[in-house]
């Protein structure tokens, strides 16, 4: 019996080692690292400067929006009434006289759709020139605006527009053909009335704050909410069918939230408090609402309509402007594998 005791001890130790080893797993972690500057342009009145203005609210505004396809970036130089194109360190410009461009989207070929809220017009801008796609009707006694644009995987155009007046606040997310012909309403809301006028499955009680089209064509709609630390994204198929929702939980109170985009694997990119010192960050959240990354970014003192874009591969482009310069930085997605103890 005494001779067998060392064998039993060794067998027990060997078993414990095997169990311990089996508790380790290789897992994939994700982080974002600062990449190159896509855009750096001074703010001022010179020919190569971007315009800057002080609004009636006392805030300082620079270029209101930008779009990128990862190879080329276009910036709406709002107060000089032109678009600035950046590619391989070279800048060119296209005049959009009289326009106030507040949202844009760009496809892989460099084709740009731009929403002009001075004339409620949707413009198509290509190397061949500028063409009007459609103009939204103006109703007397109301204020209307084209808030956000998107392009579905079928090439159809999605427009989120708002109408305010006579005690009502109406938002509609509508789909149009590439030629500007109305197809259908994807989602809508109306508040300020005793009774909600529409009550089908595509209607939300809260106003639509923003939306993004994912690379697979699904439509992600952000609702307007007052929760201090939570935001909800509703997801629709390209045919308008509601398929689910994702709740985004911020680690700190939300004073401003900007929906930046959706990657090819369905990750949601959400900027929090980008105008507030020491609180500016971008959250990357998966389809279950789990935070994949919490990226600290520099505070942006200039107010704008667009603060970021996301590519299919998950690369993030963020407005990182200062008081004297309009800047856009790339944040590259890095994945790496590590061994982690996951338990017995």
N, C-alpha and C positions, 0 to 999 in steps of 0.2 A: 504493500500500500504506500509505503514511504517512497518507493522508487517511482510510483506513478504520479506523485504530487507535482514534481516539476513539469511533467508533461501537461497536466491539467492546467497549471498556472500559465504555461506558454500558450496553450490552446485558447485560454480565456483572453489573454492579452492580444493574441492574433485576431480573435473575433472582434474585440473592441476596436482594434485598428481598422479592420474592414468596415465595421459599422461607422466609425468616424469618417473614413474616406468617403463612404457612400453618402454621407451627409453634405459633402461639398458638391456644388454644381457650378458649371460655367454659365454665367448670365450676361446678357448684352445690356450695357449702359449707354445712355445718350447724353451728350453735352453739346453746347454751342460755343464756338470760339470766334473771336472777332476776325473778320476778313478784311479785304481792301475797301477803300472808299470808292463807291460808284460815281458819286457826284460831290463836288466841292465847288461852290460858286458864291462869290461875295454878294452881299445885299447892298444895293445902292442905285445910282442913276447912270452909271457908265454903260457903254454898249454891251459889255460882257457881264454885267451885273444882273442879278434877279431883283425884282421889285419888292418893296416893303411898304406897308401902310398901317396906320392906326385906325381901328374901327370905331364906330360910335359907342361901342361898349368899353373903349379905352384899352383894349388888347392890341398887341402888335401882331400883324399877319404878314407872312411871306407867301411863297408859292403854296397854293391851297391843296394840291394833289399831285401824285406821281404814279406811274405805272412802269412795269418792267417785265420782260420775258426772260431775264437772266443774261441776255447778250446785249440788249439795248435798253436804255432807260429814258423815259420821256417825263419831263417836269412841266407842269402848268405854271409858267411865269405870269401869274394872274394880273398883276398890276402893270405889266408891260404888254399885256394882251398878245402873248405868243406862247408857243410850245418850245421847250429846249430839249434837244435830243443829245444823249451822251452815249458814245460807243468808242471803246479803246482809247479813252482819254481825249477824244475829239468832241467838240460841241458844235452843233448846228441849230438853227432856229426856223420856225414856221410861224408867220403872223396869223393870228385869229382876231382880227379887228373887232372891237366892240363886245367881245365875249367875256364871260366870267365862268371859266371852267372850274367846276368843283368836284368832279369825279371823272376818272378815265379807266379804261381797260385796254391792254395790248395783247395781241396774239403772237404766235411764234414767228410770224413773217414781219412783224413791226407795224401791222395795221392797228390803228388806234380808234376807239370810240370815245367821244368826249361829251359830257353833259354840260351845257351852257345854261346857267340859270338867269342870265340877263334876258334871253329871248325864249326860254323854256324849249331849247332845241337840242337834238341829239345829232352830233356831227361825226362823219367818217373821215379820218385823215390818213392818207396813204402817200406814197412817193408821187402819185399822180395828181395830188391836190386835195382840197377840202370839199366835202359834199354833205348836204343836209339830208339826214335820214328821215327825221320826223320832227314835228313841232307840237308840243302839248297845248291843248286849248286853255285859254285863260277865262275864268269866270269872274265877273265883276263882283267886288265885295270880298273876294278871297285872295289869299296869298298862296301861291303854289311854288314848289321847288322839286327838281330832280335830285334825289338824295344820293342814290347809289346805282351802279351799273354792273351787269355781269353778262357773260356769254355762255350759253349751255353747250354741251358736247355735240348738239345738233346744229350749232351755229345760230340758233335763235337768241334774241336779245332780251335780257331781263332788266326791267326798270322799276326801281322803288321810288315812288313819288309821294309827296305830301301836300295836303290842302288844308289851310287853316282859315277860319272865319265864321262869323255868326254863331260863336259858341261851340263850334265843332272842330275836331282834329281828326282828319282822315288820312290813312296811309294805305297804299296799295302796291303790291308787288305783282307786276303784270309781265306777260310774255308777248313778244312781238317777233315777226319774221325779220330776217336781215334787211328787208326793204321797209320796215317800219309799220307793217300791218298788224293790228291787234289780233292775238290768238285767244288768250284767256287770262283770268286772274289766278295767280298761284296762291296768294294769301292777302288778306286785307283786314283792316280794323277801323273802327269808328267809335270815338269817345266823345262825351259831351252831350249826347242825346239820351233821353229817358229810356229808349229802347234801342238795342243794337239792331240795325236795319237788316244785316245779313247774318245768318246763323248756321251756315253749312260748315262742314268739317275743315274748310280752308280758312275760316275766319278766326282771328285771335282777339281776345278781349283787350290786350295791351297793344299799344302802338308798336309798329315795326321800327326798330332802331337801326338795323343794318342787315345785310345779307352777304353771303359769299357762295360762289359756285365751286364745288369740289371738282377735282380732275375727272371723277367718274360721272359727273353730271348732276349728282345730288345737290340740293339747294339747302343751305344752312341759314336759318333766319334767327337773328337776335331780336328779342323783345325788349321794349323799354321797361325798366324795372327800377324800383327805389330801394331794394334790399341793400344793406350796407356792405355785404361781403359775398353776394351770390348773384350770378347771372345765368340765364337759361337760353339755350340754343335749340330751336326746333328744326327737325330735318325732314325734307320732302324729297320724294323721287322726282326725276325730270317730268313725269306726267302729273305732278301736283299732289300725289298721294302722301299724306303724313305718315312717317314711318318711325319716328322716335324723337327723343330729346336728350340733351346732355346738360347737366348742371355744372357750372364752373364755380369753384369755391376759391376766393381770394384769401391769402393769409393776413390781409389787412383791409381796413375799410376802403371801399371804392368811391372815389370822388369823380373819376372819369374813367370810362372803359371804351376801348376801340377794338373792334373785331377786325383782325388783320388778314386772315385767310385760313385755308384748309389744305393740308398736304395730300399727296396721293394715297397715304395709308389712313386718312381720316383724322389726323391730328389737327386740333383747333388751336390757332395762335391768337392770343388775346392780350392786348396791351392794357396795363393798369396804371392810372395816375401819371401818365407820361409828361404832364405839365407841372408836376408837383415835386419840388426838390426832395431828394433822399427817399422817394417812394416809387420812382419810375421803374417798371419791370415789364417783361413779357412772359406770360404763362403759356406753356404748351401742354395741352390736355388731350388725353385719348378719348375714345368713344364711350368709355365707362366713367368719364369724369375724373380719372386719375391724373395727377400732375406729372408729366414726363420731364419737364424742365422748368426752372424758374430763373429767368435770365435778367440780371440787373442791367439796365441801360441808362444812358445819360438823360437828364431832364431836358425837355425841349421848351424853350421860352417862347417860341413862335407858335401861334395857333394855326391849325390847318384842318382840312377835311380828311386827309389820308395820312396815316403815320406809318404804314407798313404794307408790304406785299410778301406773299409766300409762293415758292415754286412747287411743282409736283414732287420734286425730290426732297422737299422740306427745308430748303435754304430760305433764310429770312432776310429781308431787306427793310431797314428801319430808318425813319427820319430821325437824324441826330443833329439837327440844326442848332446853331448858337444865335446870339443876338445880332451877329454881324455876318454870318455865313450860313447858306442853305446847304445841308450835307445829308447824304444817304450812305449808310454803311451796310455791308454784307455780313451776316452772321452764318458761318458755315456749320453744317451738321456733322458731328463726329460720333461714330459708334465704335465701341471697343468692348472686348470680352474679358471678364475677370472671374476668378474663382471665389465663390461666396458660400459660407456655411448656411445651409438651409434647414438644419435640424435632422433629427433621427427619423 
